[in-house]
């Protein structure tokens, strides 16, 4: 996804979301809300007749010539919707732009009868040319391999689909700038997925990602720094709050513990205690303190395993937070 401005100062591609009041909100690739360059408004509407996204205040056309991907029919009941719906493959970057159908290897016609020798030779020849036509260039072959690797990581780690889509877009930009040359597909794909998860605020620890890929931690970290340096993307600093729910879910903690842990992290931010600290370690320490305050006595090892950090990290962050925020831990 490119956010380079055009002649009017409007990015070429924006992510569109619909707010609760019915207006559209535009999000840039860095996750920041896009505002109208004329009046500064952040609410837009879609003109279905012209295929344009328009500012609701000054009427500035933000994007035009949009393709309507919705159906041309209307349905008012679930039964009517099911009757009028038609099948079709979804639009996704994970599917190659080449042919998606494959000639069967069974050498049988539509009725299930065996083909004669002349027809078999013809089908073999067609199948060979189809295989060559599906992926013609090294760019396409590398892109398909990266898509398969990202799909495998998604299934193994449970990563949401938007993160995989964003990772594939990052990989495509790296391919265009020839950053993949001389580097393994596994390492570049893992680095792109790590970056995408941080951009979409669903961070995963790098050590967790390393467990599901053949590339080493050093190689993935080197590729991530390369992407961060060469691509025009901004990766936000990981917020410790984003790790709290993950730790609490693995330990089956209550919502009150999660709320208290979030309050502790917010107080630590105001006091400047989170700068330069591992967000996963801070989250584990905050959840540990919150669980003690709510009478749930578990070991620091449990929280360290859930957050993917060491017990020493949890212990140090726990002491720092408790002392700086003057939190009285009950002794039992």
N, C-alpha and C positions, 0 to 999 in steps of 0.2 A: 504494500500500500504506500503510495507516494503522497507526500504532503507539500511538494514544491509548489509555490503559488504561480498562477498564470498571470496574464497581462493585467487582469483586474485585481490581483492580490488574493484570489480565492483558490484554495487547494483543489487539486484535480479530483481527489477521492476523499470522502468523509464517511464515517460510520453513522448511520441514522438510527436513533432510538425514539420511541414514543413515550411521552410523559403521561402522568395520570390525568392531566387536564386536557388531553387530546392533541396537544401541539407536538411538533417534532423537535428533537434536540440533536445537534450534530456534534460528533466526537472526532477529534483528530487522532492520528496514529499514536500520539504520545499519551492519549487518554485525557487530554484537556478539552473542555467544552469550547466549541467554535462560536464566535460572536459575529454579528453582522458588521462588515467593515465600514458601513455608512453611519448607522445609528447606534451600534453597540448592543443591539437586542440579541437574546439567545433563544428566541422562540420562532419556529418556522412552520409553514404549512405546505402541503403537497398539492399542486394543481394537476388533477388527473387529466384534464383536457389537453394541456400543453406539455405534460411531462416535466414539470419544473418544481423546484423547491424554492419558496418565496418567503422573504421576511414578512412577518405579520404587521410590523410597524411602518416601515418605509417602502415595502414592496420590492426591495432589491432581489433580483434573481440570483440565487446562490449556485444552483446547478440546473442544467437544462438537458433536453434530449435524453431523458431517463427512460429505460426500458421497463414497462410494467410487467413484472413477473407473476402477477396474480391471474386468476382465471377470468375469462371474459363473461362468464355466467354468474348469476346470483342464486343463492339458496337461502331459504328462511327456516328450514328444519334440518335436523341431522339426517333424516331419511332422504330428503331431497338432495342434500349435499353429497351423500353416498352414491346416489343414482347418477348425478351429473359429473362427479369427479372422474378424471382420466389419469392413467398411469404415466410415469415419466421419471427419468433419472434426475435427482436434484443437482443443482449447480454447485460444484465444489472444486476447490483447487487440488484435492487429492486424486482426481481423475485426470489422466493425461489428455491433452488436447487431440491426440491421435485417435484412431478407431478404437471403439470399446467393445465391439462384437468379435467373436472368435469362431472360426470354422471348426466344426466338431471333428474329433479324431476317430469316430466310430465307422466312417465310410458307409453310412446308411442314408437313404433318402427320407423324406418327410413321413412316409408310411412305415418306415422301419425295415424296408427291404434292402438287401445287400446290393451295393453298386457293382456294375460290371467293370472289367479291367480298364477299359478306355476311360470311363468316368472317374475311376479311382486315381489314375495317373493325372487327370486334369485337376481333381480336387487337391492332390498332393502339391501340384505346381502352384495352385491358387493359395494354398495354405502357406507355402514357403514365401510367396511374395507379400502375403498379408503380414507375416511375422516381420519381414524387413520394413514394411511400410508403417507399422505401428510405432516404432522408435527409430527414427532415421539418423539423428545426430547424437553426438556425445552429450550435448546439453540435455536433451530429452531423456537419455538413459540415466544420467546422473540425477535428474529431477525425479524420475520414477523411483529410483532406488531410495532417495531421501524420503519420498512419500511413504514407501513401504516401511522404512525404519521408524518414521514418526508414528505410523499406525500401530506398529508393534509396541512402541513405548507407551502409546495411549492405552492400549489394552493391558499392559503390564502394570502401569502406575495409576490408572484410573484418572488420567488427565482429561479435563473437559474438551469438547470438540473445538470451541473457539480458540483455545490455546494452540491446538494442533494446526488450525488454519493460519493463525498468526505466525507460527513457527515456519510453516511452509513458505509464507510470503517473505520472511526474513531470509530463508535459504535461497529463494529465487533471486533476491537482490544480491546475495553473495555470489551466486552463479554469474549474474550479469557483470559483476565487477571482477570476476575470475579469482575470487578469494578461496575457492574450493580446490584449486589446482595444487597438487602436492600434499593434500590433507585427506584424511579418511572421511568417508561419508558418515560413518557412525559418530565421530567426534563433532563434526560440523552440525549434524542433525540434533545431537544432544545439546550443544551449545545454543542453537537456535530455539529449541524448546525451553531451555532454562531462561533465556531472555524473554521469550513470549509469555511465560508464566509470571515473570516479574512485571512485565508491561501491563498485563491484564489483572494484576493484583490477586493472583492465585499462586503465590510463591511456593516452590518446592525446594528443599535443601539440595545442594549440589551433591552431597554424599549419597542421598537417596537416588538421585538420577544415575550416579555412577554404578550402582548395584544392578541396573538393568541394561547397561550398554557394555560393549566389548572394549571401548576406548578407555584409556587410563584417566585418572582425575587430572593429572598434569596436562594431558593433551586437550581435554575438554575445556579446562580453564584457559589455556592458551588460545584456543579457537574463540572462546567467549570474549576475551580481551580484544582479539582481532576484529570481531564483528562490532564490538562497542566502539572501536577506534575508527573503522573504515565506513560503517554505514551511518546514514543520517537519521539515527533514532535516539530517543532519550529514554533511558531506563530509570524509573523512579527508585528511590531508596526503599528497601523493604521495611514495611511497618510491622513492628512486633505484634500489634493487635491482630494482624492477619494470621498469625501462627497460634493464637490462643484457642480458637475454636477447634483447630486440628488436634492440639494436645489434649484438650478437654474431651473431645470425642473418643480418642483412643483410650482414655482412662475412665470413660463413662461418668463424668462429673456433672453436677447439676447446673442449671442456668444461673443460680445465684453465685456460684463460684466463678463462672465465666464473667458475669457482670462486675464482680469485685476485682478480678484480674485486669479487666479493661480499665477500670478506674485507677488501679495502681500504675499501669503503663502510661495513662494520660497524665497523671501527676509526675511521673518520672520524666516525661517529655518536657513539661513546663519547668522542671528543675534542671534540665539539661543533662540528664543521666544516661540518655540513650545514644548519644553521639559516639560513634566508633565502636559500638558494642554489637555483638552478634544478635540479630533480632530473635532467632530461635532460642538462644540462651536466655534472653530477657523474658520472653514469653513463658518459658518453662519455669523460671524463678517466680514470675508474677502469679502463675497458676498455683505453684507450690505454696506461696504465702497465702493466697486466697483460700486454698483448701485447708490450711492450718487454722485460718480464722473461722472457718465454718465447721471445724471439728472433724475434718477428714484427714486422719494422720496416715500418710503414705510416705514411703522412703523417697529420697532424692533420686535414687537410681530409677525408680518408675518414671519420674518426670523427664529424666535425662534420656531414657530410651524412647519415650513418646515424642520428644522434640528432636531426636537425632544428634544430641550433644553429649558431652562428658559430664560426669558427676561433679568434677571440679568446677566446670563452668557454671552449673546450677548453684553450687555452694557459694561461689564468689559473687555472682549476681544477686543471690538471695541476701547475702550479708550487706551488699552495697545498697540495695533497695530498702531493706528494713532499717538500716542506720540513717540513710539520707532522708527518708520520708517519715522517720520516727514512728514506725509501725510496731506496736506491742504484740509480740507473738505469744499466744497462750502456751504455758508449759504444762505438759501432762506426763 
